[in-house]
Amino acid sequence: MKVLVTGGAGFIGSHTVDLLLEKGYAVRILDNLQPRVHPRGKPDYVPAEAEFVLGDVSNRADLQRALQGVDFVFHLAAYQDYLPDFSTFIHTNTESSALLFELIVADPKRFPVQKIVFAASQAVSGEGKYRCIEENTVFYPGPRPLEQLRRGEWDFRCPTCGGAAEPMLIDEATCNNPHTAYGISKYAIELLAFNLGRRYGIATAAMRYTYVQGPRNSFYNAYSGIARRFALRIRAGLPPVCYEDGQQLRDYVNVRDVARANLLVLESPQANGMAYNVGGGRAVTVREFAQIMLKATGSALESQVPGEFRIGDTRHTVSDISRMRALGWEPTISVEQNVREYLDWLDTQTGTDEYLFEAERIMKEQQVVQKAVASKQ
């Protein structure tokens, strides 16, 4: 059986490729080696056993070439960034998904795809759901207003009584409220996947990854996340900087656990037509994550909380992973081990400092990162 992995030279894609090869699949990779993610070209971890096609998923000719004779597809290629490139999210992420169906439906003999597993995102859920502590009611908030963030008021309050509210686990059934262009592009992928898949008899599934960490997580791209930011600052002798008050809850999952989830969903007929949260099963605050990384590096530095915030960030993101668990999947790698694996990999890389400072400069220049007037920690 032949599997196409779009974005197969990337972070999640490359680990998925490794596991597919280990299980005896024939693998073809389609990747455009986007300079922001791969400024040094094709990474040396891309296995020679996998056929490599250099091309763009949103380009019809490239996708036709890669899709020919393929039985299964992992559509993992995506545009990810914190910058306001709104149209690029839709073009690269959503339009390429529609193009997949367009090609398969037009010529099923040339493109005999039986199942497509799409990379969605926890960004589909937006801010998730909250419970009013006083009234015990559930509400689904929209994004926090910029004025609120500038005042340093980080938490949601009940829209009815104004009282304190607490975050609940984010489930797949009710939490569909994206509020960024990236999240909207991923939700549109799910709508395409389930509706077109059902109409044309193509099995589909969508994976809502939370905060994926581990080796090969590109340190060139600011979107790579918290492990990148904290580790590069510590390596440069600088303290990790926590946005907001550092009390945001996050759900970190190791990339090898994600690759296992991908394969399980591909091979499970009961997963057809379903969206799946893929998370670590443990809530960790940003400040706690900083402490875990400082301890792992043996650093005497302490994290800082200067009251900065990043536009588009959710307050809390912790997934309900019971649907994946029902398939027999369980996260196996702790946050602590996750951090150690990333640091060990980063130690093999050189020339990292320039990417840290450049990314921070651009985000502040574009006002993606701002500082609250009077933060309440």
C-alpha positions as CSV (number, residue, x, y, z in Angstrom):
1,M,0.0,0.0,0.0
2,K,1.3,3.4,-0.9
3,V,0.9,6.5,1.3
4,L,1.4,10.1,0.4
5,V,2.4,12.4,3.2
6,T,2.1,16.0,2.3
7,G,4.5,18.1,4.5
8,G,6.5,14.9,5.0
9,A,9.8,16.7,5.6
10,G,8.2,18.7,8.4
11,F,7.9,18.1,12.1
12,I,4.8,15.8,12.5
13,G,5.1,14.6,8.9
14,S,8.6,13.3,9.2
15,H,7.8,11.3,12.3
16,T,4.7,9.9,10.6
17,V,6.9,8.9,7.6
18,D,9.3,7.1,9.9
19,L,6.5,5.1,11.5
20,L,4.8,4.3,8.1
21,L,8.1,2.9,6.8
22,E,8.6,0.9,10.0
23,K,5.2,-0.7,9.4
24,G,6.0,-1.7,5.8
25,Y,4.1,1.0,3.9
26,A,5.5,2.5,0.7
27,V,5.8,6.2,1.3
28,R,5.9,9.3,-1.0
29,I,6.6,12.7,0.4
30,L,5.3,16.0,-1.1
31,D,6.9,19.1,0.5
32,N,7.8,22.5,-0.8
33,L,10.6,22.9,1.8
34,Q,9.3,26.4,2.7
35,P,12.3,28.5,3.5
36,R,10.8,29.8,6.8
37,V,10.8,26.2,8.0
38,H,13.6,24.7,6.0
39,P,16.1,27.5,5.2
40,R,18.9,24.9,4.7
41,G,16.9,22.7,2.3
42,K,15.8,19.2,2.7
43,P,16.7,17.9,6.2
44,D,19.0,15.0,6.5
45,Y,16.5,13.0,8.6
46,V,14.3,12.5,5.5
47,P,14.7,8.8,4.8
48,A,16.1,7.6,1.5
49,E,13.5,4.8,1.4
50,A,10.8,7.4,1.0
51,E,10.2,8.9,-2.5
52,F,10.6,12.6,-2.3
53,V,8.6,15.1,-4.5
54,L,9.5,18.7,-4.3
55,G,6.3,20.7,-4.8
56,D,3.5,22.7,-3.4
57,V,0.2,21.1,-2.2
58,S,-1.8,24.1,-3.6
59,N,-0.3,23.6,-7.1
60,R,-2.4,21.3,-9.3
61,A,0.5,19.9,-11.3
62,D,2.6,19.2,-8.2
63,L,-0.3,17.5,-6.4
64,Q,-1.2,15.4,-9.4
65,R,2.3,14.2,-9.7
66,A,2.5,13.2,-6.0
67,L,-1.0,11.7,-5.8
68,Q,-0.7,9.3,-8.7
69,G,-1.2,5.6,-7.7
70,V,-1.6,6.5,-4.0
71,D,-3.9,4.4,-1.7
72,F,-3.9,6.7,1.4
73,V,-3.0,10.3,2.1
74,F,-1.9,12.1,5.2
75,H,-2.5,15.8,4.4
76,L,-0.2,17.4,6.9
77,A,1.3,20.3,4.9
78,A,0.1,23.6,6.2
79,Y,1.0,27.3,6.4
80,Q,1.5,28.3,10.1
81,D,2.5,31.6,11.4
82,Y,1.5,34.3,13.9
83,L,1.7,37.0,11.2
84,P,-1.5,38.4,9.7
85,D,-1.1,36.5,6.4
86,F,-4.9,35.7,6.3
87,S,-5.3,34.8,2.7
88,T,-2.3,32.5,2.8
89,F,-3.8,30.3,5.5
90,I,-6.9,29.8,3.4
91,H,-5.1,29.3,0.1
92,T,-2.5,26.8,1.4
93,N,-4.5,24.9,4.0
94,T,-8.1,24.9,2.8
95,E,-7.8,25.2,-1.0
96,S,-5.2,22.4,-1.1
97,S,-7.7,20.1,0.7
98,A,-10.4,21.0,-1.8
99,L,-8.0,20.3,-4.6
100,L,-7.3,16.8,-3.2
101,F,-10.9,15.9,-3.5
102,E,-11.2,17.6,-6.9
103,L,-8.4,15.5,-8.4
104,I,-9.6,12.2,-6.8
105,V,-13.2,12.6,-7.9
106,A,-12.2,13.6,-11.4
107,D,-10.0,10.6,-12.1
108,P,-10.3,7.8,-9.4
109,K,-8.4,5.3,-11.5
110,R,-5.3,7.5,-11.6
111,F,-5.8,8.6,-8.0
112,P,-7.2,5.5,-6.2
113,V,-7.3,7.1,-2.8
114,Q,-9.2,5.1,-0.2
115,K,-8.7,7.3,2.9
116,I,-7.4,10.8,3.8
117,V,-6.3,11.8,7.3
118,F,-6.2,15.5,7.6
119,A,-4.2,17.7,10.0
120,A,-6.7,19.9,11.7
121,S,-5.8,21.7,14.9
122,Q,-7.0,22.5,18.4
123,A,-7.3,26.1,17.0
124,V,-10.7,24.8,15.6
125,S,-12.0,24.9,19.1
126,G,-11.1,28.6,19.7
127,E,-11.3,29.3,23.4
128,G,-13.2,26.1,24.1
129,K,-15.8,26.1,26.9
130,Y,-16.1,27.5,30.4
131,R,-18.2,26.9,33.5
132,C,-19.6,29.8,35.6
133,I,-18.6,28.9,39.1
134,E,-21.5,30.8,40.7
135,E,-24.3,29.6,38.4
136,N,-22.8,26.3,37.2
137,T,-23.7,27.1,33.6
138,V,-21.6,26.5,30.5
139,F,-20.6,29.1,28.0
140,Y,-18.5,29.3,24.9
141,P,-16.5,32.6,24.8
142,G,-15.2,34.3,21.7
143,P,-11.7,35.8,21.6
144,R,-10.7,38.2,24.3
145,P,-11.0,41.8,23.2
146,L,-7.8,43.6,22.6
147,E,-8.8,46.3,25.1
148,Q,-9.1,43.7,27.8
149,L,-5.7,42.3,27.0
150,R,-4.1,45.7,27.0
151,R,-5.5,46.2,30.5
152,G,-3.8,43.0,31.6
153,E,-7.1,41.2,32.3
154,W,-6.4,37.7,31.1
155,D,-9.3,35.6,32.4
156,F,-12.8,35.1,31.2
157,R,-15.8,36.0,33.4
158,C,-19.3,34.7,33.2
159,P,-21.2,36.8,30.5
160,T,-24.4,36.6,32.6
161,C,-23.4,37.3,36.2
162,G,-19.8,38.6,35.7
163,G,-18.5,36.1,38.2
164,A,-15.4,33.9,38.0
165,A,-15.4,31.1,35.4
166,E,-13.2,28.0,35.0
167,P,-12.1,26.3,31.8
168,M,-13.4,22.9,31.0
169,L,-11.9,20.1,28.9
170,I,-12.2,20.8,25.1
171,D,-14.2,18.2,23.3
172,E,-14.7,17.6,19.6
173,A,-18.5,17.5,19.6
174,T,-19.3,21.0,20.9
175,C,-16.1,23.0,20.7
176,N,-16.1,24.3,17.1
177,N,-15.5,28.0,17.3
178,P,-12.3,29.1,15.6
179,H,-11.4,32.8,15.9
180,T,-8.1,33.0,13.9
181,A,-7.6,32.8,10.2
182,Y,-5.5,29.7,10.8
183,G,-8.2,28.1,13.0
184,I,-10.8,29.0,10.4
185,S,-8.7,27.4,7.6
186,K,-8.5,24.2,9.6
187,Y,-12.2,24.1,10.5
188,A,-13.0,24.6,6.8
189,I,-10.7,21.5,6.1
190,E,-12.9,19.4,8.4
191,L,-16.1,20.6,6.7
192,L,-14.7,19.7,3.4
193,A,-13.3,16.4,4.6
194,F,-16.5,15.1,6.2
195,N,-19.0,16.4,3.6
196,L,-17.1,15.6,0.4
197,G,-15.7,12.4,1.8
198,R,-19.2,11.2,2.6
199,R,-20.6,12.3,-0.7
200,Y,-18.0,10.6,-2.8
201,G,-17.3,7.6,-0.7
202,I,-13.8,8.6,0.4
203,A,-13.0,7.7,4.1
204,T,-11.7,10.7,6.0
205,A,-10.6,11.7,9.5
206,A,-9.3,14.9,11.1
207,M,-6.7,15.2,13.8
208,R,-6.9,18.2,16.2
209,Y,-3.4,18.3,17.5
210,T,-2.7,20.4,20.6
211,Y,0.8,21.7,21.5
212,V,3.1,19.1,19.8
213,Q,6.7,19.1,21.0
214,G,9.8,17.0,20.4
215,P,12.8,16.6,18.0
216,R,12.8,18.2,14.6
217,N,10.4,21.0,15.7
218,S,11.9,23.7,13.5
219,F,13.7,26.4,15.5
220,Y,13.6,28.7,12.4
221,N,9.9,29.4,12.6
222,A,8.3,31.4,15.4
223,Y,5.2,29.3,15.1
224,S,7.2,26.3,16.4
225,G,6.1,27.2,19.9
226,I,7.0,27.4,23.5
227,A,9.8,24.8,23.6
228,R,11.6,26.7,20.8
229,R,11.2,30.1,22.5
230,F,12.2,29.0,26.0
231,A,15.1,26.8,24.9
232,L,16.7,29.4,22.5
233,R,16.5,32.1,25.2
234,I,18.1,29.8,27.8
235,R,20.8,28.8,25.4
236,A,21.5,32.5,24.8
237,G,21.8,33.1,28.6
238,L,18.4,34.9,28.8
239,P,15.4,34.0,31.0
240,P,12.3,32.4,29.4
241,V,9.6,35.1,29.0
242,C,6.0,34.0,29.8
243,Y,3.2,35.8,28.0
244,E,0.2,37.1,30.0
245,D,0.6,35.9,33.7
246,G,2.1,32.6,32.9
247,Q,-0.9,30.8,34.3
248,Q,-2.3,29.7,30.9
249,L,-3.0,26.0,30.9
250,R,-1.6,24.0,28.0
251,D,-1.8,20.4,26.8
252,Y,1.6,19.3,25.5
253,V,2.0,16.1,23.5
254,N,5.1,14.4,22.1
255,V,5.4,14.1,18.3
256,R,6.0,10.3,18.5
257,D,2.7,9.9,20.3
258,V,1.1,12.0,17.6
259,A,2.6,9.8,14.8
260,R,1.1,6.7,16.6
261,A,-2.3,8.4,16.7
262,N,-2.0,9.2,13.0
263,L,-1.4,5.6,12.1
264,L,-4.0,4.2,14.4
265,V,-6.7,6.5,12.9
266,L,-5.6,5.6,9.4
267,E,-5.9,1.9,10.1
268,S,-9.2,2.1,12.1
269,P,-12.4,2.0,10.1
270,Q,-14.3,3.2,13.2
271,A,-12.4,6.5,12.9
272,N,-13.9,7.3,9.5
273,G,-15.8,10.6,9.4
274,M,-14.5,11.6,12.9
275,A,-12.5,14.4,14.3
276,Y,-10.0,13.5,17.1
277,N,-8.3,15.6,19.8
278,V,-4.6,14.5,20.1
279,G,-3.2,15.8,23.4
280,G,-1.0,14.9,26.3
281,G,-3.7,14.3,28.8
282,R,-2.1,16.6,31.4
283,A,-2.7,20.3,32.0
284,V,0.5,22.3,32.6
285,T,0.8,26.1,33.1
286,V,3.3,28.1,31.0
287,R,5.3,29.0,34.1
288,E,5.4,25.3,35.1
289,F,6.7,24.5,31.6
290,A,9.4,27.1,31.9
291,Q,10.5,25.6,35.2
292,I,10.6,22.1,33.7
293,M,12.9,23.4,31.0
294,L,15.1,25.4,33.3
295,K,15.5,22.3,35.5
296,A,16.3,20.1,32.5
297,T,19.1,22.6,31.4
298,G,20.5,23.0,34.8
299,S,20.0,26.7,34.5
300,A,19.9,29.1,37.5
301,L,17.8,31.6,35.5
302,E,14.2,32.3,36.5
303,S,11.3,32.9,34.2
304,Q,10.0,36.4,33.7
305,V,6.4,37.6,33.4
306,P,6.6,41.2,32.0
307,G,2.9,41.4,31.1
308,E,3.4,40.9,27.3
309,F,0.7,39.1,25.3
310,R,0.4,37.6,21.9
311,I,-2.6,38.4,19.8
312,G,-4.5,35.3,18.8
313,D,-3.4,33.2,21.8
314,T,-6.1,31.2,23.7
315,R,-6.3,31.6,27.4
316,H,-6.4,27.9,28.2
317,T,-6.2,24.8,25.9
318,V,-6.6,21.4,27.4
319,S,-8.1,18.6,25.3
320,D,-10.5,15.9,26.2
321,I,-8.8,12.9,24.6
322,S,-11.3,10.2,25.5
323,R,-12.3,9.7,21.8
324,M,-8.7,8.8,20.9
325,R,-8.5,6.6,24.0
326,A,-11.5,4.7,22.9
327,L,-9.4,3.6,19.9
328,G,-6.8,2.2,22.2
329,W,-4.4,5.2,22.1
330,E,-2.7,6.7,25.1
331,P,0.0,9.4,25.3
332,T,3.1,7.7,26.7
333,I,5.7,10.4,26.9
334,S,5.7,12.8,29.8
335,V,6.2,16.6,29.5
336,E,9.5,16.2,31.3
337,Q,10.8,13.6,28.8
338,N,9.3,15.6,26.0
339,V,11.4,18.6,27.0
340,R,14.6,16.5,27.4
341,E,14.1,15.0,23.9
342,Y,13.8,18.5,22.4
343,L,16.8,19.8,24.2
344,D,18.9,16.8,23.2
345,W,18.0,17.4,19.6
346,L,18.6,21.1,19.8
347,D,22.1,20.4,21.1
348,T,22.9,18.9,17.7
349,Q,21.9,22.1,15.9
350,T,24.0,25.3,15.3
351,G,23.3,28.9,14.5
352,T,20.1,29.2,16.5
353,D,20.4,32.6,18.2
354,E,19.7,34.6,15.1
355,Y,16.4,33.0,14.6
356,L,15.2,33.7,18.1
357,F,15.9,37.4,18.0
358,E,14.7,37.9,14.4
359,A,11.3,36.2,15.2
360,E,10.8,38.3,18.3
361,R,11.7,41.5,16.4
362,I,9.2,40.8,13.6
363,M,6.3,39.9,16.0
364,K,6.8,43.1,18.0
365,E,7.2,45.1,14.8
366,Q,3.9,43.7,13.4
367,Q,2.3,44.3,16.9
368,V,1.5,40.6,17.2
369,V,3.2,40.8,20.6
370,Q,2.2,43.7,22.8
371,K,2.6,44.8,26.4
372,A,-0.3,45.4,28.7
373,V,-0.5,48.8,30.3
374,A,-1.0,47.4,33.8
375,S,-0.9,43.6,33.9
376,K,-2.7,41.8,36.8
377,Q,-0.5,38.8,37.7
